[in-house]
Amino acid sequence: MKQKYEEFSEKLKAMGHPVRLQIISGVIKNECNVSQIQANLGLPQSTISQHLQILKSNKIIKGRREGTRVCYQVIDENVKKIIKLID
């Protein structure tokens, strides 16, 4: 049980940045690639990529290749519930 709380604590830390919350919310509403996320948030591609890496490493999102682009989706159901409460 302790491990469960530790894992979720790490996910909450990863979600604890306003940009990452916006990325998660946007990806839930519309799976998209880095270019679409960048256009929606108006941030540099490198910044978006850094945030995506943090979310991926905490198993909040995953990417799937579609031709030359990668589309991201939220894979953690608890994270989806949290974002639903926020939105």
C-alpha positions as CSV (number, residue, x, y, z in Angstrom):
1,M,0.0,0.0,0.0
2,K,2.9,2.4,0.8
3,Q,4.2,1.9,-2.7
4,K,0.9,2.8,-4.2
5,Y,0.9,6.1,-2.4
6,E,4.5,6.8,-3.4
7,E,3.8,6.1,-7.0
8,F,0.7,8.4,-7.0
9,S,2.7,11.1,-5.2
10,E,5.2,11.1,-8.0
11,K,2.4,11.4,-10.6
12,L,0.9,14.3,-8.6
13,K,4.3,16.0,-8.6
14,A,4.5,15.6,-12.4
15,M,1.1,17.1,-12.8
16,G,1.9,20.0,-10.5
17,H,2.9,22.4,-13.2
18,P,0.3,24.5,-14.9
19,V,1.7,23.8,-18.4
20,R,1.6,20.0,-17.8
21,L,-2.0,20.3,-16.5
22,Q,-2.9,22.1,-19.7
23,I,-1.2,19.5,-21.8
24,I,-3.0,16.7,-20.1
25,S,-6.3,18.4,-20.4
26,G,-5.8,19.1,-24.1
27,V,-4.6,15.6,-24.8
28,I,-7.7,14.1,-23.0
29,K,-10.0,16.3,-25.2
30,N,-8.1,15.7,-28.4
31,E,-5.2,13.3,-28.9
32,C,-2.6,15.4,-30.6
33,N,1.0,15.8,-31.6
34,V,3.6,18.2,-30.3
35,S,2.9,20.7,-33.1
36,Q,-0.8,20.9,-32.1
37,I,0.0,21.2,-28.4
38,Q,2.6,24.0,-29.2
39,A,0.0,25.9,-31.3
40,N,-2.6,25.7,-28.5
41,L,-0.2,26.8,-25.7
42,G,2.0,29.1,-27.7
43,L,5.2,27.7,-26.2
44,P,8.4,26.6,-27.9
45,Q,8.5,23.0,-29.1
46,S,11.5,22.2,-26.9
47,T,9.5,23.3,-23.8
48,I,6.6,21.2,-24.8
49,S,8.9,18.2,-25.4
50,Q,10.4,18.6,-21.9
51,H,7.0,18.6,-20.3
52,L,5.9,15.6,-22.4
53,Q,9.0,13.6,-21.3
54,I,8.1,14.2,-17.6
55,L,4.6,13.0,-18.2
56,K,5.7,10.0,-20.1
57,S,8.3,9.0,-17.5
58,N,5.6,9.1,-14.9
59,K,3.3,6.9,-17.0
60,I,0.7,9.6,-17.4
61,I,0.7,9.7,-21.2
62,K,2.1,7.6,-24.0
63,G,2.7,8.3,-27.6
64,R,1.9,6.2,-30.6
65,R,3.5,6.8,-34.0
66,E,1.3,7.7,-36.9
67,G,3.5,8.1,-39.9
68,T,6.0,10.8,-39.2
69,R,4.2,12.2,-36.1
70,V,3.5,10.9,-32.6
71,C,0.1,11.3,-31.1
72,Y,-0.2,11.3,-27.3
73,Q,-2.9,9.9,-25.1
74,V,-3.5,9.9,-21.4
75,I,-3.2,6.4,-20.1
76,D,-3.8,6.9,-16.4
77,E,-7.5,6.7,-15.5
78,N,-7.0,8.4,-12.1
79,V,-5.3,11.4,-13.8
80,K,-8.3,11.6,-16.2
81,K,-10.6,11.8,-13.1
82,I,-8.5,14.6,-11.6
83,I,-8.5,16.6,-14.7
84,K,-12.2,16.2,-15.1
85,L,-12.7,17.6,-11.6
86,I,-10.4,20.6,-12.4
87,D,-12.2,21.3,-15.8
